[in-house]
Amino acid sequence: MFIGKLPHQADLLGALAGVAAENGIRAGMVQVTGALQRAKVGFYDQWMKAYRELPFNEPLEIVSGVGNVSQRDGAPFVHLHLSLSNSEGKVIGGRGMEGCIIFAAEFFILPLPGIEPIRTLDETTGLQLWRQALYATGREKELSPELQRALFNP
């Protein structure tokens, strides 16, 4: 497991992808907390098959940031969904996009060894989704009993 803080004024997705690349993480689970100076989230228009970008040019708290690491075009790709609150406590959310500028952020990435989800274009949805419907390592029994319970028996 990797935990740490991300650089002030860095792009959130770029910084997380950089951590994954620098540490050889090809697949994993991601969580992030902290605050952003400004944000850009996306809403996927299912009819148009395109993301609408929603920019927020104000300080925001990261109420929740969860996602995953997989491979896209041969490099680590971070898919992150964010719930953000403003100074009045109003919450907005969506898919994290480039342009989420960090004020302060802490993360954890749990690598998932033995699998390598690869993103490719899904013709039905127009999204870059995992190529396979299921990825399994065959090594699930190597996890600690506590982690097995947390991951497979919530």
C-alpha positions in Angstrom: 0.0 0.0 0.0 1.2 3.5 -0.8 0.1 6.5 1.2 1.3 10.1 1.0 0.6 13.7 0.2 0.4 15.3 -3.2 2.2 18.5 -4.2 0.5 21.8 -3.7 -0.8 23.3 -7.0 -0.3 20.1 -8.9 -3.1 18.6 -11.1 -4.8 15.9 -9.0 -5.1 13.2 -11.7 -1.7 13.9 -13.0 -0.1 13.6 -9.6 -1.9 10.4 -8.8 -0.9 8.9 -12.2 2.6 10.0 -11.5 2.7 8.1 -8.2 1.3 5.0 -10.0 3.9 5.2 -12.8 6.9 5.9 -10.4 6.0 2.9 -8.3 5.1 0.4 -11.1 1.5 0.2 -10.1 -0.4 -1.3 -13.0 -3.7 -1.8 -11.2 -5.1 -0.6 -7.9 -7.7 1.1 -5.7 -7.4 4.8 -5.0 -8.7 7.1 -2.2 -8.0 10.8 -1.8 -8.9 13.5 0.7 -8.0 17.1 1.0 -8.9 20.4 -0.7 -8.7 21.8 -4.2 -8.0 25.4 -5.2 -10.4 24.8 -8.2 -11.9 21.8 -9.8 -13.2 20.4 -13.0 -15.6 17.4 -12.9 -17.4 15.6 -15.7 -20.9 14.4 -16.3 -21.3 11.8 -19.0 -24.1 12.6 -21.4 -25.3 9.1 -22.3 -27.3 10.3 -25.3 -24.4 12.4 -26.8 -21.8 9.9 -25.6 -19.6 12.7 -24.4 -18.5 14.3 -21.1 -19.8 17.7 -20.2 -17.1 19.5 -18.2 -18.3 21.4 -15.1 -15.6 23.9 -13.9 -15.6 25.2 -10.4 -13.3 28.2 -9.9 -13.4 28.3 -6.1 -11.8 26.5 -3.1 -13.5 23.1 -2.5 -13.1 20.4 0.1 -12.8 16.8 -1.1 -15.6 15.1 0.7 -14.8 11.8 -1.0 -12.5 10.8 -3.7 -12.5 7.1 -4.9 -11.3 5.4 -8.0 -9.0 3.0 -9.6 -5.7 2.6 -11.5 -5.7 0.7 -14.7 -3.8 0.9 -18.0 -4.7 3.1 -21.0 -2.5 3.6 -24.0 0.3 1.7 -22.2 0.4 4.0 -19.1 -1.2 4.1 -15.7 -4.6 5.8 -15.9 -6.5 7.1 -12.8 -10.3 7.0 -13.0 -11.5 9.1 -10.0 -14.9 10.2 -8.9 -15.1 13.2 -6.6 -17.6 14.6 -4.2 -16.7 18.2 -3.3 -18.2 20.8 -1.0 -18.0 24.6 -1.2 -17.8 27.2 1.6 -21.5 26.8 2.2 -21.4 23.0 2.5 -23.1 22.4 -0.8 -21.9 19.2 -2.4 -21.2 18.7 -6.1 -19.7 15.7 -7.8 -18.7 13.9 -10.9 -15.7 12.3 -12.6 -12.5 14.0 -11.8 -10.9 15.7 -14.8 -7.7 17.4 -15.6 -7.9 20.9 -14.0 -8.4 19.8 -10.4 -5.7 21.9 -8.8 -4.5 20.7 -5.4 -4.4 22.9 -2.3 -3.6 20.0 0.0 -4.3 16.3 -0.7 -3.5 13.0 0.9 -3.9 9.7 -0.9 -3.7 6.0 -0.6 -3.3 3.5 -3.4 -3.7 -0.2 -2.8 -1.9 -2.0 -5.7 -3.7 -5.1 -7.0 -0.9 -7.5 -8.0 -1.3 -10.0 -10.8 -3.9 -8.2 -12.8 -3.7 -5.5 -15.5 -7.0 -4.0 -16.5 -6.7 -2.3 -19.9 -9.1 0.4 -21.0 -10.4 0.3 -24.5 -13.2 2.0 -26.3 -16.6 0.3 -25.6 -18.7 0.8 -28.7 -22.0 0.5 -26.8 -21.4 3.3 -24.3 -18.7 5.3 -26.0 -16.6 5.1 -22.8 -13.1 3.9 -22.3 -13.9 0.8 -20.2 -12.0 -2.3 -19.1 -11.5 -4.7 -22.0 -12.5 -7.8 -19.9 -15.7 -8.2 -17.9 -13.7 -9.8 -15.0 -10.1 -9.7 -13.9 -8.9 -12.2 -11.3 -5.4 -12.9 -10.0 -5.8 -16.4 -8.8 -3.8 -15.3 -5.8 -6.7 -14.0 -3.7 -5.7 -16.4 -0.9 -2.3 -14.6 -0.5 -4.0 -11.6 1.0 -4.1 -11.2 4.7 -7.3 -12.5 6.4 -8.2 -8.9 7.4 -7.9 -7.6 3.8 -9.7 -10.6 2.4 -12.7 -9.9 4.7 -12.6 -6.2 3.8 -12.4 -6.8 0.0 -14.5 -9.9 -0.5 -16.9 -10.0 2.4 -18.0 -6.5 3.2 
